[in-house]
Amino acid sequence: MFRTAWTLTHLRGIPLRLHVSLLLVVPFIATSVAARDLPFLLYRLGVDPTALTLPPLALGLAVALALFAGVLLHELGHAFTALRYGARVRAITLMVLGGVTEIDHPDATARQRFWTALNGPLVSFAVGAAALGLSRIPGLPLDVVVVALIVGLLNLVIAVFNLLPAFPLDGGRVLGAVLERWLSPDRAVDVVAGLGRVVAIGLVVWGVAVHGLMLVLIGAFVFFGAGAERRARRQRLAVEGLTARQAMVTRVATVPPDLRVAGVARHMLLQAAQAALVRDLDGVRGALQVTDLRAGAGERAGDLVDGEPLFVNVDDPLDDVVRAMRDRERPAIVLDHFNAVAGVVTTVEVRRAAGLKALADADLPSADAPALGRPGASWNG
């Protein structure tokens, strides 16, 4: 999901990743703490700044690093809860506005989603309380006390902020899980997404009023995140009951690995193809869609399909295929019952199939209508 992130280590099988944006925000936080938060705190404590051992910028850097250690613990709170419920955690990524835990648990109950979302803020509350408790231990150096106070307060702010009832914040997921007691999952997502946009606009207005750039950025993040959550939920619902066969392209060009992207594009144009299969004497090495060609302009086809290709069967459920495509960040090569290539599932075709199913579903008179996916089956829209 995050191509510009480095995997630092693995914890219980979960990749812990550092996004490149964090390299920019850590110095920003360090200088902000040194120039604003630290002098204000020392003033409130009645402490002379000359009593500090380390320079303000070094203390600011310590706060920034400790803050993201707290963010990591927050995300681990989500991850370990999800693992306990049998979910798959694809990765934890630390980035500019905090952290992201990628959880794959399509069959999670509302109760499981509630506790998975809530345990992140609860960890932040615990980290904040522990840091504030540390600051009150007698005899600690002033530098440690100051850093602990700031880190403790910031973790409490993170906990409270994340409980705002807005997607993609934890509070939005908690509220969505609660609303499912009375509403359908789809309707609950719509309600929380709408509320999230109201909260986002409020954050932007507040940020503009107090000249707070970070508040404006967070408000924009929440606004667009609410819309993305709604679209993702609708897509998940839209592909239920469909199979890989219904979202695959069959006009596929075959190209060698050493052919450059421009040559691949020419082959696709000449053959009116919607995807390209990269193949050599050893077999199929992967598939390319148009977005891959745009991202890899000037490269060779073989360089764009590194790693094992993603193979699926024509009758595989499309929601499983979409999750695999998201995990592996590549299109799926569809095999028929004789293990011959039947086509390629692309993101464009997934959206097309989802849109057609939504239109077809709109006029279904009852749950007894024939399924669009598996012959002879029936599904409830």
BANU-142057 format. One record per residue (C-alpha): z, x, y; residue in three letters. Coordinates in pm, 1 decimal. Layout:
N
       c3       c1       c2 res
        Z        X        Y ALA
...
// end
This chain:
381
       c3       c1       c2 res
      0.0      0.0      0.0 MET
     90.3    282.0    241.8 PHE
   -176.1    548.9    205.4 ARG
    -25.4    778.3    469.5 THR
    310.2    809.0    293.2 ALA
    449.7   1096.2     87.5 TRP
    652.2   1042.3   -228.5 THR
    972.7   1242.5   -191.3 LEU
   1140.7   1159.9   -522.4 THR
   1204.3    883.1   -774.8 HIS
   1528.3    690.5   -823.4 LEU
   1559.4    477.4  -1136.7 ARG
   1182.8    495.9  -1160.0 GLY
   1129.0    378.1   -800.0 ILE
    913.4    605.9   -580.3 PRO
   1091.9    683.1   -252.5 LEU
    826.3    740.3     14.1 ARG
    824.6    870.6    367.6 LEU
    560.9    722.2    599.5 HIS
    401.9    951.2    855.5 VAL
    517.6    719.5   1137.7 SER
    877.4    824.5   1065.8 LEU
    796.0   1173.8   1192.7 LEU
    731.6   1016.5   1532.4 LEU
   1025.1    776.0   1552.6 VAL
   1298.6   1023.1   1448.1 VAL
   1249.3   1244.3   1758.3 PRO
   1229.4    927.3   1971.4 PHE
   1564.0    801.3   1837.3 ILE
   1721.2   1145.6   1873.1 ALA
   1623.2   1178.8   2240.2 THR
   1719.5    815.9   2313.0 SER
   2066.1    865.7   2163.9 VAL
   2113.4   1195.7   2347.7 ALA
   2001.9   1057.5   2685.7 ALA
   2149.7    705.8   2677.5 ARG
   2379.3    606.3   2389.3 ASP
   2585.6    924.2   2373.8 LEU
   2675.1    941.6   2746.8 PRO
   2760.4    567.8   2747.0 PHE
   2987.2    602.9   2442.8 LEU
   3164.3    909.2   2584.0 LEU
   3217.1    722.0   2910.8 TYR
   3371.0    424.1   2728.7 ARG
   3594.9    655.7   2527.9 LEU
   3699.7    845.9   2837.5 GLY
   3589.1   1176.5   2681.9 VAL
   3452.5   1473.4   2872.9 ASP
   3102.2   1561.7   2737.2 PRO
   3196.1   1930.3   2749.8 THR
   3442.9   1862.8   2466.4 ALA
   3151.3   1829.5   2223.4 LEU
   3064.6   2128.9   2006.3 THR
   2697.5   2052.8   1942.8 LEU
   2438.9   1984.9   2214.0 PRO
   2353.1   1615.9   2271.3 PRO
   2004.8   1648.1   2118.5 LEU
   2149.0   1787.1   1793.1 ALA
   2391.2   1494.7   1776.2 LEU
   2104.2   1256.9   1845.8 GLY
   1909.0   1407.7   1556.2 LEU
   2212.7   1368.8   1328.8 ALA
   2235.4   1001.7   1427.2 VAL
   1863.2    946.5   1361.5 ALA
   1879.2   1103.4   1015.4 LEU
   2200.1    918.6    926.0 ALA
   2045.9    595.8   1051.4 LEU
   1749.7    625.1    815.1 PHE
   1982.9    720.2    531.8 ALA
   2149.2    383.9    601.9 GLY
   1808.6    213.5    603.6 VAL
   1738.5    369.6    263.0 LEU
   2067.7    231.0    128.4 LEU
   1971.2   -109.5    274.4 HIS
   1640.2   -101.6     83.1 GLU
   1813.5     16.4   -233.6 LEU
   2032.6   -292.2   -203.9 GLY
   1716.1   -501.8   -234.2 HIS
   1566.9   -283.5   -506.1 ALA
   1866.2   -264.8   -738.9 PHE
   1923.8   -639.6   -712.8 THR
   1558.5   -703.7   -796.9 ALA
   1578.7   -467.4  -1095.5 LEU
   1885.3   -653.2  -1222.3 ARG
   1679.7   -972.9  -1220.3 TYR
   1399.1   -811.5  -1419.1 GLY
   1161.0   -748.9  -1130.8 ALA
    936.2   -449.0  -1091.8 ARG
    994.4   -239.7   -778.0 VAL
    673.2    -58.7   -691.9 ARG
    808.8    163.5   -413.4 ALA
   1046.4    199.9   -119.1 ILE
    883.1    329.9    199.0 THR
   1070.7    443.1    510.0 LEU
    860.7    390.3    821.2 MET
    868.6    345.7   1198.3 VAL
   1044.8      6.6   1210.2 LEU
   1277.1     64.4    915.9 GLY
   1199.6     33.0    547.0 GLY
    985.9   -170.2    310.3 VAL
   1068.1   -243.2    -53.5 THR
    766.7   -357.6   -255.7 GLU
    891.3   -596.5   -523.5 ILE
    675.6   -760.8   -788.9 ASP
    857.0  -1063.4   -932.2 HIS
    628.1  -1367.8   -922.3 PRO
    854.8  -1570.7  -1152.3 ASP
   1172.4  -1516.6   -948.6 ALA
   1386.5  -1823.9   -892.8 THR
   1500.6  -1929.3   -547.1 ALA
   1852.2  -1804.5   -630.9 ARG
   1719.9  -1463.2   -733.4 GLN
   1512.8  -1434.6   -416.0 ARG
   1817.9  -1537.6   -212.4 PHE
   2040.1  -1260.4   -346.9 TRP
   1762.6   -999.2   -350.2 THR
   1704.4  -1060.3     20.9 ALA
   2071.2  -1094.0    118.2 LEU
   2198.8   -780.2    -51.2 ASN
   2009.0   -554.6    190.2 GLY
   2199.8   -675.4    499.6 PRO
   2523.9   -678.6    298.8 LEU
   2475.1   -308.1    223.8 VAL
   2412.0   -242.9    594.3 SER
   2734.9   -425.1    680.8 PHE
   2918.7   -209.0    426.1 ALA
   2763.8    115.7    558.4 VAL
   2848.7     14.4    916.4 GLY
   3208.2    -68.6    826.0 ALA
   3244.5    259.1    633.0 ALA
   3109.8    463.9    924.5 ALA
   3339.0    290.7   1173.3 LEU
   3631.0    345.6    935.1 GLY
   3539.9    714.9    911.0 LEU
   3546.8    745.4   1289.2 SER
   3913.1    637.9   1294.2 ARG
   4039.1    906.6   1057.4 ILE
   4281.5   1129.9   1253.4 PRO
   4195.2   1495.3   1304.9 GLY
   3817.8   1468.0   1267.1 LEU
   3605.1   1678.0   1505.1 PRO
   3487.3   1483.5   1808.7 LEU
   3122.5   1536.3   1712.5 ASP
   3179.3   1364.8   1376.2 VAL
   3368.2   1077.6   1537.8 VAL
   3090.7   1016.0   1790.5 VAL
   2812.1   1025.2   1530.5 VAL
   3007.9    797.1   1295.8 ALA
   3073.0    546.0   1574.5 LEU
   2707.4    526.4   1677.1 ILE
   2581.8    511.6   1317.9 VAL
   2836.7    243.0   1231.7 GLY
   2742.0     23.9   1527.6 LEU
   2368.1     68.4   1463.4 LEU
   2405.4    -31.4   1097.6 ASN
   2588.7   -347.1   1202.3 LEU
   2305.3   -421.8   1446.0 VAL
   2051.5   -365.6   1167.0 ILE
   2242.0   -604.3    939.7 ALA
   2262.1   -879.3   1201.8 VAL
   1901.9   -834.2   1313.1 PHE
   1771.8   -854.1    956.7 ASN
   1948.9  -1187.0    912.4 LEU
   1736.6  -1350.7   1183.5 LEU
   1559.1  -1650.0   1022.8 PRO
   1209.0  -1504.7   1046.0 ALA
    955.1  -1352.8    809.8 PHE
    922.9  -1072.3    716.1 PRO
   1294.1  -1012.5    786.8 LEU
   1554.4  -1065.5    516.0 ASP
   1696.0  -1368.3    695.6 GLY
   1359.3  -1541.5    665.2 GLY
   1355.7  -1487.4    289.3 ARG
   1715.8  -1606.1    260.1 VAL
   1638.9  -1921.1    459.0 LEU
   1320.0  -1981.1    260.2 GLY
   1514.3  -1963.5    -66.7 ALA
   1774.8  -2207.6     68.3 VAL
   1509.6  -2452.8    192.7 LEU
   1356.8  -2466.2   -153.7 GLU
   1651.4  -2686.4   -254.1 ARG
   1486.8  -2963.1    -50.8 TRP
   1127.4  -2852.1     10.4 LEU
    841.6  -2717.3   -198.6 SER
    806.2  -2335.1   -193.2 PRO
    483.9  -2367.3      6.7 ASP
    641.9  -2597.3    265.6 ARG
    951.2  -2374.4    290.6 ALA
    730.3  -2073.0    369.3 VAL
    547.2  -2274.1    638.5 ASP
    875.1  -2378.2    803.4 VAL
   1021.4  -2027.0    805.5 VAL
    691.9  -1873.0    921.6 ALA
    678.5  -2116.6   1215.4 GLY
   1041.1  -2046.2   1303.2 LEU
    971.5  -1673.9   1275.6 GLY
    698.0  -1692.8   1536.0 ARG
    938.0  -1866.0   1774.4 VAL
   1192.5  -1587.1   1717.3 VAL
    918.8  -1325.7   1767.2 ALA
    812.1  -1473.1   2100.4 ILE
   1176.1  -1475.0   2208.9 GLY
   1209.0  -1105.4   2121.1 LEU
    893.7  -1016.8   2315.1 VAL
   1008.7  -1212.9   2622.9 VAL
   1351.3  -1048.6   2603.1 TRP
   1192.2   -705.3   2567.0 GLY
    968.2   -759.5   2869.1 VAL
   1264.5   -886.7   3075.1 ALA
   1482.4   -581.2   3001.5 VAL
   1190.9   -332.9   2986.5 HIS
   1264.6   -270.2   2618.3 GLY
    951.7   -139.1   2450.7 LEU
   1114.7   -136.2   2107.5 MET
   1204.5   -506.3   2135.3 LEU
    844.1   -587.0   2224.6 VAL
    718.3   -388.6   1925.0 LEU
    967.1   -556.0   1692.5 ILE
    871.8   -897.9   1829.3 GLY
    503.7   -825.6   1765.7 ALA
    588.5   -701.8   1415.6 PHE
    779.6  -1022.9   1337.6 VAL
    506.1  -1244.5   1487.5 PHE
    224.8  -1096.0   1281.7 PHE
    450.0  -1055.0    977.2 GLY
    523.8  -1427.8    978.7 ALA
    153.0  -1505.4    969.8 GLY
     90.9  -1247.0    697.1 ALA
    367.9  -1395.2    483.0 GLU
    216.6  -1741.5    510.8 ARG
   -131.4  -1615.7    424.2 ARG
     -2.7  -1413.1    128.3 ALA
    187.0  -1712.6     -6.9 ARG
   -114.2  -1938.1     27.0 ARG
   -335.5  -1684.0   -147.0 GLN
    -89.9  -1655.3   -436.2 ARG
    -91.2  -2032.3   -475.4 LEU
   -467.3  -2050.2   -430.5 ALA
   -548.7  -1817.5   -721.0 VAL
   -310.2  -1977.6   -971.0 GLU
   -507.9  -2117.6  -1262.4 GLY
   -814.5  -1903.7  -1195.6 LEU
   -938.8  -1617.0  -1411.0 THR
  -1103.4  -1283.7  -1336.3 ALA
  -1439.4  -1436.2  -1429.1 ARG
  -1421.3  -1667.1  -1125.5 GLN
  -1366.3  -1388.5   -871.5 ALA
  -1600.2  -1118.7   -994.7 MET
  -1935.7  -1002.4   -863.5 VAL
  -2206.3   -951.5  -1124.0 THR
  -2462.7   -772.8   -906.6 ARG
  -2328.8   -421.2   -955.7 VAL
  -2514.7    -94.4   -895.4 ALA
  -2450.3    205.5  -1120.8 THR
  -2420.8    542.0   -944.5 VAL
  -2331.9    900.0  -1050.1 PRO
  -2006.0   1059.6   -929.4 PRO
  -2182.9   1329.7   -723.7 ASP
  -2377.2   1079.0   -511.2 LEU
  -2262.1   1064.3   -150.9 ARG
  -2149.4    739.9      9.3 VAL
  -2475.7    701.2    202.3 ALA
  -2666.3    716.9   -126.0 GLY
  -2432.5    462.2   -285.4 VAL
  -2494.3    227.4      6.7 ALA
  -2871.7    268.5    -36.0 ARG
  -2851.6    189.6   -407.7 HIS
  -2644.9   -121.6   -336.1 MET
  -2892.0   -237.0    -71.3 LEU
  -3195.8   -184.3   -295.4 LEU
  -3032.7   -372.1   -581.9 GLN
  -2868.1   -641.2   -362.3 ALA
  -2540.8   -528.8   -523.7 ALA
  -2195.1   -627.5   -404.2 GLN
  -2013.1   -341.6   -577.0 ALA
  -2092.3     -6.7   -738.6 ALA
  -1988.2    127.5  -1076.9 LEU
  -1929.9    503.7  -1082.5 VAL
  -2038.3    630.8  -1423.5 ARG
  -2118.2    965.8  -1585.8 ASP
  -2182.2   1081.7  -1942.6 LEU
  -1812.5   1042.2  -2026.1 ASP
  -1810.9    675.2  -1925.7 GLY
  -1699.6    458.4  -1635.3 VAL
  -1485.9    642.1  -1380.5 ARG
  -1419.8    352.7  -1143.7 GLY
  -1566.4     89.7   -913.2 ALA
  -1632.2     82.9   -539.7 LEU
  -1647.7   -208.3   -299.2 GLN
  -1787.4   -207.0     52.8 VAL
  -1448.9   -138.0    214.4 THR
  -1414.7    174.7     -1.5 ASP
  -1749.3    301.6    125.6 LEU
  -1645.6    249.6    487.6 ARG
  -1319.5    437.2    432.5 ALA
  -1490.4    727.0    252.9 GLY
  -1798.6    784.6    467.8 ALA
  -1939.5   1130.1    399.4 GLY
  -1759.0   1175.2     65.6 GLU
  -1893.0   1164.2   -286.6 ARG
  -1853.6    856.2   -505.1 ALA
  -1643.7   1043.8   -761.5 GLY
  -1391.7   1144.9   -495.0 ASP
  -1326.7    778.8   -411.2 LEU
  -1232.7    674.0   -765.5 VAL
   -967.9    932.7   -850.2 ASP
   -724.2    827.2  -1121.0 GLY
   -768.8    591.1  -1411.9 GLU
  -1004.3    295.9  -1357.8 PRO
   -857.7    -54.3  -1361.8 LEU
  -1000.7   -259.2  -1650.1 PHE
   -929.1   -630.4  -1700.7 VAL
  -1063.9   -900.8  -1928.5 ASN
  -1281.8  -1189.2  -1811.2 VAL
  -1012.2  -1439.2  -1912.8 ASP
   -716.8  -1257.4  -1754.4 ASP
   -526.5  -1472.5  -1499.4 PRO
   -650.8  -1390.6  -1151.3 LEU
   -300.0  -1367.6  -1004.0 ASP
   -221.2  -1088.2  -1253.5 ASP
   -548.0   -914.3  -1163.8 VAL
   -474.4   -936.5   -790.6 VAL
   -129.5   -781.6   -840.0 ARG
   -281.7   -498.2  -1043.6 ALA
   -545.6   -439.7   -774.9 MET
   -276.0   -424.2   -509.3 ARG
    -64.8   -184.1   -715.7 ASP
   -352.2     47.9   -800.1 ARG
   -532.6      2.4   -466.2 GLU
   -874.0    -38.8   -628.8 ARG
  -1109.9   -313.7   -747.0 PRO
  -1089.4   -433.0  -1106.9 ALA
  -1366.9   -371.0  -1360.5 ILE
  -1408.8   -682.7  -1574.4 VAL
  -1488.1   -646.5  -1944.3 LEU
  -1627.9   -923.9  -2162.6 ASP
  -1520.8   -997.2  -2521.0 HIS
  -1744.6   -714.9  -2646.9 PHE
  -1584.6   -460.2  -2408.2 ASN
  -1901.2   -443.6  -2200.9 ALA
  -1879.0   -446.8  -1821.0 VAL
  -1931.1   -803.2  -1699.0 ALA
  -1860.1   -750.5  -1329.4 GLY
  -1614.4   -628.1  -1067.4 VAL
  -1335.2   -822.0   -894.9 VAL
  -1334.1   -737.9   -523.0 THR
  -1100.9   -848.0   -245.9 THR
  -1385.3  -1040.2    -82.0 VAL
  -1450.1  -1235.0   -401.7 GLU
  -1079.3  -1310.0   -444.0 VAL
  -1072.9  -1467.9    -97.5 ARG
  -1390.8  -1661.1   -176.3 ARG
  -1252.1  -1795.3   -503.5 ALA
   -920.2  -1884.7   -340.0 ALA
  -1098.7  -2073.2    -63.3 GLY
  -1315.5  -2266.3   -309.0 LEU
  -1015.4  -2358.9   -522.5 LYS
   -828.0  -2484.3   -215.9 ALA
  -1123.7  -2707.6   -125.4 LEU
  -1161.6  -2831.2   -482.1 ALA
   -788.1  -2893.7   -513.0 ASP
   -778.2  -3101.9   -195.4 ALA
   -958.1  -3394.8   -361.7 ASP
   -786.7  -3385.1   -701.1 LEU
   -661.2  -3739.7   -767.3 PRO
   -385.3  -3635.5  -1007.1 SER
   -234.7  -3355.6  -1210.4 ALA
   -458.2  -3464.7  -1499.4 ASP
   -772.7  -3322.9  -1337.7 ALA
   -943.2  -3047.1  -1542.7 PRO
   -843.8  -2690.0  -1469.7 ALA
  -1070.6  -2464.0  -1272.1 LEU
   -956.5  -2161.7  -1468.1 GLY
   -925.2  -2194.0  -1844.5 ARG
  -1152.9  -2441.1  -2024.7 PRO
   -970.3  -2732.6  -2180.1 GLY
   -650.5  -2667.5  -1980.8 ALA
   -494.8  -2865.1  -1699.9 SER
   -291.2  -2752.7  -1402.6 TRP
    -76.1  -2907.1  -1136.2 ASN
   -204.3  -2835.1   -787.7 GLY
// end
